[in-house]
Amino acid sequence: MPVYKNEKNGTWYAMVRYKDWTGKNKQKCQRGFATKREALNWEAQFKLQKSSDIDMTLDSFYELYEKDVRPRLKENTWMTKQVIIEKKILPYLGKRKMSEITSKDVIDWQNEMMTLKKPNGESLSQCYLKTVHAELSALFNHAAKYYQLYLQCHHIKECIC
């Protein structure tokens, strides 16, 4: 579907038609993009989400993961996961396509996590690093189990310790 320019305020918007999980036809409109490129990118990611195509970015997959997992968890459990994913995983790997994240990317990410410091200057504990890694594993395991992401190797199972 094309994107359109709002002549009144100069922003762009995208209109997408899709079928929901019940098979009903739906339409989604997202407004307020500063550039045509941003609108087209949002449209492409939305289509990948709705088709459950694993070529979507980790950021986009996280939205699906949240919809799938959040209702099944206690609120505090979800909030812990959310903070770890949004602060420790997505800033580093979020813009990458799920299918293109390699073992080397995970190792580089782990090395970056090990260099992070707390506000008081201490290094992050090994237990916390293992917890952060477990959240990355949970994302990929969910993708493999429910969205047919077939990992080229078992790099997600590797431990930071």
Protein Blocks (a to p, Z undefined) as FASTA:
>chain_A
ZZdddfknopacdddddddfkopacddddehiabfklmmmmmmmmmmmmnopakbcfklm
mmmmmmmmmmmpcfklmmmmmmmmmmmmmmmmmmpcfklpcfklmmmmmmmmmmpccfko
pacdfklmmmmmmmmmmmmmmmmmmnopacfblklmpcfZZ
